[in-house]
Amino acid sequence: MCNACGNPAAPGHWTEAGAATPGDRLRARFHRAALLNRVLKPYGLMAHDDGVVPGIQIGTLSGARVIVDHLDHVWAECDRLLGHPVDPLDPRFLGDAAPSTHD
């Protein structure tokens, strides 16, 4: 794959299943990046998907950036950038929908 332009295009991710049009696929990518940003922000990380380059860009506040092929690799790269694990199932990200562990 060309690092400058991203050709050839990467195949879609399973989270884009059911996308009827290229526009639907693009909207799914943007939505996924927005959700990732909500989870990563407390860790000082950000996700970006411009819809042009295949993959997701993960960045730190200090400017370090890495492009991951797909969602499965996000967590390993976040762990590497931070030097400690990011838990996407941390109760603080689950909101009111999470069952209380304090009875």
Backbone as CSV, one residue per row, in Angstrom:
resi,resn,N_x,N_y,N_z,CA_x,CA_y,CA_z,C_x,C_y,C_z
1,MET,0.839,-1.176,0.000,0.000,0.000,0.000,0.885,1.241,0.000
2,CYS,0.457,2.228,-0.726,1.168,3.501,-0.789,0.888,4.301,0.476
3,ASN,1.939,4.699,1.195,1.750,5.467,2.428,1.219,6.863,2.168
4,ALA,1.459,7.394,0.994,1.016,8.754,0.698,-0.462,8.823,0.348
5,CYS,-0.934,7.892,-0.464,-2.314,8.004,-0.934,-3.215,6.888,-0.453
6,GLY,-2.665,5.818,0.109,-3.483,4.747,0.641,-3.984,3.764,-0.399
7,ASN,-3.469,3.800,-1.623,-3.920,2.855,-2.638,-3.088,1.596,-2.581
8,PRO,-3.605,0.442,-2.782,-5.016,0.186,-3.032,-5.824,0.322,-1.752
9,ALA,-7.109,0.568,-1.924,-7.997,0.745,-0.773,-8.066,-0.535,0.043
10,ALA,-8.077,-0.372,1.348,-8.201,-1.515,2.240,-9.639,-2.014,2.222
11,PRO,-9.842,-3.317,2.407,-11.213,-3.811,2.473,-11.906,-3.252,3.711
12,GLY,-13.207,-3.199,3.674,-13.969,-2.663,4.802,-13.797,-3.487,6.057
13,HIS,-14.058,-2.878,7.183,-14.005,-3.535,8.487,-15.374,-4.129,8.775
14,TRP,-15.448,-5.150,9.626,-16.724,-5.800,9.903,-17.748,-4.825,10.477
15,THR,-17.295,-3.742,11.123,-18.234,-2.773,11.686,-18.948,-1.976,10.598
16,GLU,-18.480,-2.089,9.365,-19.125,-1.398,8.244,-20.091,-2.313,7.496
17,ALA,-20.311,-3.510,8.019,-21.224,-4.444,7.361,-22.598,-3.798,7.237
18,GLY,-23.215,-3.976,6.106,-24.529,-3.399,5.871,-24.485,-2.024,5.251
19,ALA,-23.290,-1.470,5.073,-23.184,-0.165,4.421,-23.546,-0.356,2.951
20,ALA,-24.650,0.239,2.547,-25.165,0.023,1.194,-24.410,0.832,0.143
21,THR,-23.877,1.966,0.536,-23.204,2.834,-0.419,-21.844,3.242,0.133
22,PRO,-20.971,3.749,-0.715,-19.690,4.268,-0.204,-19.905,5.383,0.825
23,GLY,-20.952,6.171,0.665,-21.251,7.221,1.640,-21.602,6.649,2.998
24,ASP,-22.333,5.530,3.009,-22.667,4.860,4.269,-21.400,4.347,4.946
25,ARG,-20.487,3.803,4.141,-19.234,3.290,4.694,-18.418,4.429,5.302
26,LEU,-18.386,5.560,4.616,-17.651,6.716,5.112,-18.260,7.243,6.409
27,ARG,-19.580,7.326,6.464,-20.253,7.766,7.695,-19.951,6.820,8.851
28,ALA,-19.900,5.514,8.574,-19.573,4.528,9.608,-18.157,4.750,10.132
29,ARG,-17.228,5.062,9.240,-15.843,5.329,9.659,-15.773,6.567,10.541
30,PHE,-16.472,7.633,10.156,-16.469,8.866,10.952,-17.106,8.635,12.316
31,HIS,-18.192,7.874,12.338,-18.868,7.580,13.606,-17.952,6.771,14.524
32,ARG,-17.259,5.790,13.954,-16.332,4.966,14.737,-15.213,5.824,15.323
33,ALA,-14.674,6.761,14.548,-13.613,7.644,15.045,-14.138,8.538,16.172
34,ALA,-15.368,9.018,16.047,-15.960,9.849,17.106,-16.114,9.054,18.400
35,LEU,-16.555,7.812,18.294,-16.683,6.968,19.485,-15.319,6.688,20.111
36,LEU,-14.335,6.409,19.267,-12.977,6.183,19.786,-12.463,7.410,20.521
37,ASN,-12.731,8.587,19.996,-12.285,9.813,20.658,-12.883,9.946,22.046
38,ARG,-14.140,9.558,22.208,-14.768,9.632,23.535,-14.070,8.721,24.530
39,VAL,-13.642,7.555,24.076,-12.956,6.602,24.963,-11.508,7.015,25.211
40,LEU,-10.838,7.521,24.185,-9.404,7.805,24.294,-9.080,9.149,24.927
41,LYS,-10.002,10.093,24.886,-9.733,11.443,25.395,-9.230,11.454,26.841
42,PRO,-9.843,10.716,27.770,-9.331,10.735,29.147,-7.898,10.227,29.284
43,TYR,-7.436,9.498,28.292,-6.060,8.996,28.297,-5.098,9.949,27.602
44,GLY,-5.599,11.061,27.087,-4.751,12.001,26.370,-4.435,11.553,24.955
45,LEU,-5.293,10.724,24.398,-5.119,10.230,23.038,-6.285,10.695,22.177
46,MET,-6.083,10.662,20.865,-7.162,11.013,19.955,-7.119,10.084,18.751
47,ALA,-8.287,9.903,18.154,-8.402,9.093,16.944,-8.867,9.999,15.816
48,HIS,-8.360,9.727,14.626,-8.752,10.521,13.460,-8.866,9.600,12.259
49,ASP,-9.942,9.758,11.538,-10.131,9.030,10.287,-10.653,10.042,9.287
50,ASP,-9.828,10.399,8.307,-10.241,11.415,7.350,-10.999,10.834,6.166
51,GLY,-11.143,9.517,6.135,-11.877,8.888,5.063,-11.082,8.728,3.785
52,VAL,-9.857,9.228,3.746,-9.026,9.155,2.546,-7.981,8.047,2.705
53,VAL,-7.230,8.103,3.775,-6.183,7.116,4.046,-6.820,5.925,4.752
54,PRO,-6.569,4.714,4.272,-7.109,3.554,4.977,-6.537,3.474,6.386
55,GLY,-7.362,3.141,7.316,-6.917,2.995,8.687,-7.335,4.156,9.555
56,ILE,-6.921,4.082,10.796,-7.270,5.064,11.814,-5.977,5.644,12.358
57,GLN,-5.905,6.962,12.435,-4.732,7.614,13.017,-4.968,7.761,14.514
58,ILE,-3.987,7.330,15.298,-4.037,7.485,16.750,-2.921,8.461,17.109
59,GLY,-3.249,9.476,17.892,-2.257,10.480,18.242,-2.268,10.808,19.716
60,THR,-1.132,11.352,20.172,-1.006,11.823,21.542,-1.056,13.345,21.542
61,LEU,-1.220,13.931,22.711,-1.232,15.383,22.823,0.126,15.987,22.485
62,SER,1.176,15.181,22.608,2.516,15.679,22.288,2.824,15.603,20.790
63,GLY,1.910,15.046,20.003,2.081,15.035,18.556,2.510,13.713,17.953
64,ALA,2.790,12.708,18.774,3.128,11.389,18.221,1.885,10.818,17.536
65,ARG,2.083,10.233,16.357,0.973,9.663,15.595,1.374,8.327,15.004
66,VAL,0.392,7.460,14.902,0.577,6.172,14.255,-0.713,5.855,13.512
67,ILE,-0.585,5.190,12.360,-1.754,4.757,11.617,-1.897,3.258,11.824
68,VAL,-3.077,2.850,12.259,-3.360,1.432,12.438,-4.282,0.979,11.313
69,ASP,-4.136,-0.270,10.920,-4.913,-0.800,9.800,-6.408,-0.824,10.078
70,HIS,-6.768,-1.248,11.275,-8.188,-1.345,11.598,-8.389,-1.356,13.107
71,LEU,-9.618,-1.401,13.495,-10.018,-1.260,14.894,-9.318,-2.255,15.819
72,ASP,-9.074,-3.451,15.332,-8.445,-4.468,16.169,-7.068,-4.054,16.675
73,HIS,-6.373,-3.213,15.909,-5.017,-2.806,16.297,-4.967,-1.533,17.137
74,VAL,-6.093,-0.856,17.283,-6.129,0.409,18.027,-5.626,0.227,19.448
75,TRP,-6.129,-0.774,20.131,-5.837,-0.906,21.560,-4.365,-1.226,21.805
76,ALA,-3.763,-2.065,20.984,-2.340,-2.375,21.160,-1.478,-1.130,20.941
77,GLU,-1.822,-0.323,19.942,-1.047,0.897,19.683,-1.258,1.929,20.782
78,CYS,-2.469,2.027,21.304,-2.712,2.949,22.423,-1.881,2.536,23.630
79,ASP,-1.866,1.242,23.917,-1.061,0.739,25.028,0.413,1.080,24.824
80,ARG,0.892,0.916,23.586,2.301,1.192,23.285,2.599,2.685,23.426
81,LEU,1.731,3.537,22.914,1.947,4.983,22.999,1.952,5.478,24.438
82,LEU,1.073,4.914,25.259,0.954,5.364,26.647,1.931,4.685,27.594
83,GLY,2.311,3.460,27.261,3.166,2.702,28.161,2.370,1.945,29.214
84,HIS,1.045,1.965,29.102,0.179,1.183,29.980,-1.123,0.906,29.247
85,PRO,-1.874,-0.097,29.710,-3.076,-0.500,28.976,-4.210,0.528,29.027
86,VAL,-4.963,0.569,27.937,-6.218,1.307,27.856,-7.307,0.251,27.908
87,ASP,-8.267,0.416,28.798,-9.347,-0.552,28.920,-10.627,0.044,28.350
88,PRO,-11.028,-0.356,27.126,-12.239,0.206,26.533,-13.508,-0.213,27.269
89,LEU,-13.390,-1.171,28.180,-14.555,-1.593,28.966,-14.524,-1.034,30.382
90,ASP,-13.672,-0.055,30.622,-13.603,0.615,31.919,-14.992,1.162,32.255
91,PRO,-15.476,0.945,33.476,-16.821,1.400,33.841,-17.069,2.886,33.604
92,ARG,-16.044,3.725,33.652,-16.279,5.150,33.436,-16.705,5.458,32.004
93,PHE,-16.468,4.534,31.067,-16.882,4.739,29.682,-18.253,4.159,29.395
94,LEU,-18.760,3.331,30.304,-20.021,2.652,30.055,-21.229,3.463,30.511
95,GLY,-21.001,4.520,31.287,-22.087,5.400,31.704,-23.120,4.717,32.584
96,ASP,-24.326,5.224,32.515,-25.409,4.719,33.351,-25.862,3.322,32.955
97,ALA,-25.496,2.879,31.753,-25.936,1.563,31.289,-25.203,0.442,32.000
98,ALA,-24.092,0.750,32.653,-23.307,-0.285,33.311,-23.964,-0.690,34.624
99,PRO,-23.999,-2.003,34.904,-24.549,-2.442,36.189,-23.640,-1.974,37.324
100,SER,-24.231,-1.582,38.403,-23.468,-1.096,39.543,-22.786,-2.248,40.244
101,THR,-21.538,-2.047,40.618,-20.814,-3.067,41.370,-20.845,-2.749,42.863
102,HIS,-21.500,-1.636,43.213,-21.608,-1.231,44.606,-23.026,-1.450,45.088
103,ASP,-23.244,-2.517,45.855,-24.594,-2.792,46.390,-24.644,-2.529,47.856
